[in-house]
Amino acid sequence: MSNNFMRVRDVAEELGVSESYAYKIIRQLNEELEKKGIITISGRVSRKYFTERLCYGAMDQNKGGD
């Protein structure tokens, strides 16, 4: 289950930002998910949503289509 969610430290390392900025990003992403009716966990974000929202998911999809 730990692979399904990213903690603050994971987000900070992935993006190369401070942990305080990573908290802001997690809060923003979780607010978006809550508006969609999805239950969130404070201080954690879905790894899948994180990658989709930060364009990593879109870049992976385009690799095979060229």
Protein Blocks (a to p, Z undefined) as FASTA:
>chain_A
ZZmpccfklmmmmnopafklmmmmmmmmmmmmmmnopacdehiacfklmmmmnommmmmm
mmmmZZ
